[in-house]
Every structure is written in structure tokens, then in C-alpha cells.
Amino acid sequence: MGGTSAELIQGVLLRQLRASGRYRAVYYRRSNMKGDFALRGRLYDFKELSGPQLSARVTLELEMRDLNTAEQSGRSITRTTSQ
């Protein structure tokens, strides 16, 4: 796998949001698509875990902003282990 830790997490999050079925569409911010919400985040910690499967523990902060009202819709600091 190539890319920085932040790019890897961005890709995983994008795939998870798309696969959830909760959203009509999910795009990278750098695309030309106009959306209703923007999700912004900061990666604080990324640790690969040893074991038979590739997995990591991440600590990140996510903020969702409503682009129509410019209001912050939510903010969360999360620590999770993912495979």
C-alpha cells in the first residue's frame, strides 16, 4: 500500500461512507461536485498493529459542516482499530 497515513485513512473513510448506503453520493472535496456537507478531519495518531491481519489503531478528529448554512453539524474525536 502506498501513500501517507492520512491518505490511507481518507480512502478507507470514503469507501465506508459510500458502502453505508446512507448517502446519495460521497466525493473527495477536490472533485468538482457540489455537496450539502463537508467532512474535515485531522489524524492525530496512526499505529500499525502486529498480527496475522493488516490492522491499525488510529486517533482522529472529524468535523461535519453544512455547506448550505455554514454551521458545524457535528464534531467527534475517535480512537478505533480497523482491519
N, C-alpha and C positions, 0 to 999 in steps of 0.2 A: 504494500500500500504506500502511495506517495502522498505528499502534501504535509502541511503543518497540522498540528493537533487541532487548531481552530477550524481548519478546512475539513478535517475528518468529521468533527462534531457537527459542523454545518450540513454536510452531506447526510449524515445519519438522521438529524433532526428533520431535514427536508423530506426524506423518504418516509419517516414515521408520520409526519403530518399529512402527507399525501395518502398514505395507506390507511389512515384512521377513518376515512370516509366522512369526516365532519365538515370538510371544507370543499367548496365547489372547485377551487384551484389553489395551488401553492406554487409560488415562483421565487426565484432569487431576486433580491432587491435590485441587482444590477441589470435585470431584464427591462424591456420597455413596457411591461404590463403595469397597469394602474390597479391598485388593490384598495380594499377598505381598511386593512390593518397592516401594520409593520411590526415585525418581531426583531428586536435588537438584543444582543447579548454580549456577555463578557465571560471568557473562560479563565477561571482562577487556578485550577489545578487539573492535571491530566496525568494519571499514573497507569502504566500497563501492569496488569496482574499476571503472575506466572500461573501456569496450569495447562491442562490439555487443550482448552479452547482459548482463542484470542479474546481477551476481555480487558476492560479498562474501568477505572474509577475516575469520575470527573466531578468537579465542583464548578458550577456556572450560575450566572445571574441572567435572567431573561426578563425583558420588558416588552409588553404589547401596547402599541399605541394605535388609537382610532384615527385614521388619516382624515376622516370627514370632520371631526370635531377637534382634533389635535390633543385630545385628552388621553392620559395614560389609562389603559384598561386593566392592567394588572402588572405585578412585579413579583418575581419569585427567585429565591436563591435555592438551588437544588444540588444535592450530592447524590449521585447514583452510580451503580455498577451496571455496565452493559456488555453484552457479548456480540 
